[in-house]
């Protein structure tokens, strides 16, 4: 069988189609998903912010350092690239010959790059609200998957998007899955479901313990491949309790790392996520197309798939999505100085109203209505109308003003009105929910 005897190389995230200079924020959901971060921060022109919980940061540091030390022990003096040529690659064993991007694989980063990368990560707490450029708040909510793992909530005063990453309701050492934080979402982006939806983690642990006891009682040794962090802590606790109850408490346990395989996948499966979606009731769901496919490539019925009773927006690899969410309102804060000048009037014994005149100040997506210092200048007392325009009434008034050659049509976003005149310039008025445009020719 052919093999490659060369320096280890690593497949990077598909960031070639992104301009990292235009990426403002990276949100890290768990320490398993941050191993490629030094490539982004140290080898590309990325200058945005990076957020992760403190446990995620520390566990990620541990995994990166162990990976570097392990790589240094097995590194070869020379790097061989001939095997990447298509006419050679196709003869290599699977799955190596299935990758089409081997030319972009890179050697591992160094410890110096790890330290520089992690210095750029800002640690946050669960349920701590962070203001991002005044556009929205972002909050990390526990996903229950591992220590410090998070689902991310992006929220403005009127819209809410939840990113549901690797999550679990399996009873383990991390904080439990925070379902309450996911409720009232306009959009839920769903990823990270279990790759073995038919397997039950509790049943797998029971089988592991029974096989372990059988092997040890027959004077054998047990080797368990696992990650050096995460579920290994729960596994060690279960094994220790089981061995003590089985009269095997004197058998030593050795923890050797690094190793990067775990036979127990305790992430949410399809049945569990269907129940979760029924509880949190999102308005829309964005998820991989493979999650909603009830049939496989051969037309056979698939028992496990996401079946949510909400509008879904599936996507495939390489798709660029426009999320079906549009801002209709912005929050405006009135300064105390202007608020003290308001004169409230009662309407129908149920509400208080007041006329407001001020200057709107916008900075970093924050809107503030403050006292208009120019109001004492002559000629600045203009009244501005706001609210929904009654199209029929507008056409009637234009006719009374002598503009008879007027036509209108309904558009996707509002109305278009056309004014034709022989003695003046033609005009086109576009009426939308959040703006009015007047174009003259």
C-alpha angles and dihedrals in degrees: 000000000000119000139178118245103192145104112303113260129194134220111237129212114273097261098137092101092051129085099219090196087070094050109102103182141018116200114198114209100189141347093260091065099052102065092104094049096102090059090057099043100037105032102036134051097260117151103162131112125275124204131190136147118263095251090050090051094049096043091046089052090053093050094047094049093048091048091052093048091047092048092050091056094054101034117128122225092238135040116228118205104168091093090065092068110109094234090056099034093061091063094054119100123267134300092022093061091052096066115095097187102059090122088068095052114117139201115259122275123253132250089253090057090048091054093047091048096050091048087066095055117097115213118225135183127238111273092012109141116226123194112225111199091315089284097104145331122256123207132186112222123188114264096190092228101111140332109313095358115154147195110211125229119200110193139173124181090272108021135053132192121184124198109207107199130169103335137169140189090193111127102252139136099280125086110280123262109281104224094167091067090058096055124107092025119159089205132014117197106205125203141140104052121166116283090211103049093167094059123090112212092211091052091047092052091049091051091048092052093048092049091046092052092047092051096046094047088054091054094257133135127239125216116190117190110213145143115278089237139027120035091016088082092057090043093053091049092050093046094048093050092045094047092049092051091046095054093255097110092119093061109105121234119212122197111207123178157230106047127138110204132089122186094198116075109189098173120123113286126210096270092049095048091048089056091045092053090051089056100044095039103204119197092229137008128215115193144141114290091237090064093063099039109115092188132051127227090278095052094254118145114256114214097201121057138120110277107178122168092225133087107282130204109198121192139190132215112295096017119139110215131204105205112228094238126110129182113238100167139037127200114245121195118207115216119239091244092057093041091056089058095056119109110207123211125194118237122198091340088280110078142031122221135182137184111244127202118177148121118274112223117194122190129155090353091303117124120209126179109209138169112293105235091194096061093099092058113101115253096025096102096101118151118223122204122218136177135065116333116229102224096198091051091048092052091048092053092047088054091052088053090058098262101131101153094075127133133178138193136188116247134190092262101031136300138325120210122193122202116194121190135172095204099041142032119290116248136205119201118196114196117196134164095260105024147024122215126193116195122186126195 
